[in-house]
Amino acid sequence: MSSSDTQTELEAAAFRRLLEHLDARKDVQNIDLMNLAGFCRNCLSKWYVAAAEERGVAVDYEAARERVYGMPYAEWKDKYQREASPEALAKMQQQQTQQ
């Protein structure tokens, strides 16, 4: 196996592990991720779609979200999404104006 193949396998394994970690931490809201790391589950979904498009593969955004969330987004939202605190919303708005 080539070094490039190994790198791709390692990166894919790390991505799968990230998804497993996010699945285990449903308590961590997307706004929390955005405020702390500058990306969220929806960002990962968009990156997944973009990577597919770069390779000539059609992946629907909702299908990508289901891959990242481990279930349809609407179901995840109903089960796990909480209303964002005023502090979290203010922090996100502040970060957006600084970009």
N, C-alpha and C positions, 0 to 999 in steps of 0.2 A: 504494500500500500504506500502510495506517495505521501510526502509530507503535506501536500495540499489536501489530500483526502483525509488525513488524520486531523488536520486543523479544522476542516469542515465538520467532521464527526464530533470533535470536542466542542465546537461552537454550538452545534445542534443539541448536544447533551446539556450544555450550560443553559441554553434557552428552555429546554424541557424542564430543567431543574428550577429555573426562575418561575415558570408557569406553575409548577407544583408548589413552590413556596407561596406564590400569590394566592393559589387556591386554598392553602392551609391558613392564610391570613386574610380571610374575608372581612375581618374587623377593620383592616386598613382600607380606608376609603380612597377613591381616586384623587380627591382634593388634597388629602394628606400626602399622597405620592407626588402630586404636582408641586405642592409647597416645599417638600423636602428634596425631591430629586429632579424636578423639572420634566417628569414624564409620568404617564399613568397607564392603566390597562388599555384604554382607548388608543393611546399613542402606539403601544405595542401592536395593536390591531392594524393601525394605519401603516406601520412599518412593515408588517407582514404582507399586506396588500401591495405595497410599493415594491417589496422584494420579489413578489410573484410577477408583477408587471414587468420588472426589469428583465425577467427571464422568459417573458412571453407567455406566462401562465395567468389565466383569468381566475381571480379569487374575489368573490363578493365580500364587501366590508362586513356584512352581518355574519357571514361564514367565518371570517377571520376573528370577529368578536367572540363567536361561539368557541373557537379554538382557544382563545386567550382566557375567556371567562369560565370555560368548562361546561357551559350551558348557554342557551339563548340569553342575550343581553337583557331582554325584558324580564325574564325569570330571575336573573341575578339581581337586577335592580329592585324588583318587588321583594325579594327575600333578604337582601343584605345592605342595600344602599340606605344610608341615613341622611337626614337633612344636615347640610353643612352648617357649622357654627358661624356666627357673625365674624369671629376672629379669623377663621380659616378663609372665609370669603374675602375679607379685607386684605389678608396677606396675599391671596392669589391676585386680586385686583392691583395691589401695589407692585407685584412682580411683573404683571403684564404691562403696566405703564413704564417700567424701567427698561423694557426690551426695545 
